[in-house]
Amino acid sequence: MRINTTQRRAERQYGDTQMNIKTLMASCKACQLLSTEELAAQLSLQPQSIRKRYCQTGAYYSLRPMKLPNGRLMWPADSIERLVEAE
């Protein structure tokens, strides 16, 4: 299983918390998560566009992120495929 840099950083910082990154990854079907910045780069958007839509509706179109204890949003790695399927 490949873990990206953001996930490693979150695991180091919050490894002792009750809701750690391993728990979040276990609940994710693809076992990979993307930060808002990574998702925005893949969609050719500004990260703030994704955050704004999430704040207004609770999701970015049909995507719902997991929220880390520090407030960061982690999106499923298959987000782009799910957005394409929704169209």
Buried (B, 14 or more C-beta within 10 A) or exposed (E): EEBEEBBEEBBEBBEEEEEBBEEBBEEBEEEBBBBBEBBBEBBEBEBEEBBEBBEEEEEBBEBEBBEBBEEBBBBBBBBBEEBEEEE
